[in-house]
Structures are given as structure tokens and as C-alpha cells.
Amino acid sequence: MVAERMDTQTVSAFLRKIAKAHPAEFLVMVLDGASSHRCKDLVVPENMRLVFLPPYSPELNPAELLWDELREKNFANRVFDSISGVVTQLRQRLRRLRRNPKAVASLTGWDWIIRSL
């Protein structure tokens, strides 16, 4: 999901979208401590629980590796004419990652995550 803002409403919409895509599963979403993730107005779907990483611990957050991969392979040394060009590039790459779960797993499938499955 690509959004213009990172606020509580956007995070609630994202969680709802993930929960809807996996209605028969119980989901555990690991999040950092961003205020939009911890706001009392955040709506967490019934089939989902949130687990928060300790503060200042990006090394525990596998999503950071996805962002590093995107930056390095798709945005390094590039100049875009507009923000819409950036968003288009991001959406294209995210679609490619979605179609390649092995690539995502190779970046994010850390031992502590695999063992918890």
C-alpha cells in the first residue's frame, strides 16, 4: 500500500486491508514505535495483534531491509521529474516484490521470525 501520509487513519486502513486479505488466519503484525502505530485511535482488526519492537532497534525490523533494497536498486542515483514519478517507480517495484515471495523471504526471513512460525 502506497499512501501520501503516514498517520493513524492510513495505518488503520493498511491493517484492515491485510486482515481482509487473510480472513481465516490470525495475524501478528510487528511494528516499530511510530506514533501512528501506537495511537489510541488505531483500529486493529479482530484477527490481528500488534507486537512492538523496542525503541531504536532497526536491526530487529526486517522491513528496513526491504526499504534498503528498494533504495539501492531502484532509487540510487536517480532524479525524478515529480513525486508521481517516485510513486510510480515505488509501486512497480513493490508489485515485483509481491510476485516474488522468495526474494522477500531472503531479505526478511530472519531466524527469529522463521522459528516463530
Backbone hydrogen bonds, N-H to C=O, Kabsch-Sander energy under -0.5 kcal/mol:
donor,donor_aa,acceptor,acceptor_aa,energy
7,D,5,R,-0.6
11,V,7,D,-2.4
12,S,8,T,-2.6
13,A,9,Q,-2.2
14,F,10,T,-2.3
15,L,11,V,-2.7
16,R,12,S,-2.3
17,K,13,A,-2.2
18,I,14,F,-2.4
19,A,15,L,-2.7
20,K,16,R,-2.4
21,A,17,K,-1.6
22,H,18,I,-0.9
22,H,19,A,-0.6
25,E,22,H,-1.5
27,L,25,E,-0.6
27,L,47,N,-3.3
29,M,27,L,-0.5
29,M,49,R,-2.7
30,V,28,V,-0.6
31,L,29,M,-0.6
31,L,51,V,-2.7
37,H,34,A,-1.8
38,R,34,A,-0.9
38,R,35,S,-0.6
39,C,35,S,-1.0
42,L,39,C,-1.9
44,V,42,L,-0.7
48,M,45,P,-1.5
49,R,27,L,-2.3
51,V,29,M,-2.6
53,L,31,L,-2.9
57,S,54,P,-0.6
60,L,57,S,-2.2
61,N,58,P,-1.4
64,E,61,N,-1.6
65,L,62,P,-1.0
66,L,62,P,-1.1
67,W,63,A,-2.2
68,D,64,E,-2.3
69,E,65,L,-2.4
70,L,66,L,-2.6
71,R,67,W,-2.9
72,E,68,D,-2.8
73,K,69,E,-2.6
74,N,70,L,-2.2
75,F,70,L,-0.6
75,F,71,R,-1.4
76,A,71,R,-1.5
78,R,75,F,-1.5
86,V,82,S,-1.2
87,V,83,I,-2.6
88,T,84,S,-2.5
89,Q,85,G,-2.2
90,L,86,V,-2.6
91,R,87,V,-2.8
92,Q,88,T,-2.3
93,R,89,Q,-2.1
94,L,90,L,-2.7
95,R,91,R,-2.3
96,R,92,Q,-1.9
97,L,93,R,-2.5
98,R,94,L,-2.4
99,R,95,R,-1.7
100,N,97,L,-1.2
103,A,100,N,-0.8
104,V,100,N,-1.6
105,A,101,P,-2.9
106,S,102,K,-2.1
107,L,103,A,-1.1
107,L,104,V,-0.6
108,T,104,V,-2.6
109,G,105,A,-2.6
110,W,108,T,-2.3
113,I,110,W,-1.0
114,I,110,W,-2.6
115,R,111,D,-2.8
116,S,112,W,-0.6
117,L,114,I,-1.3
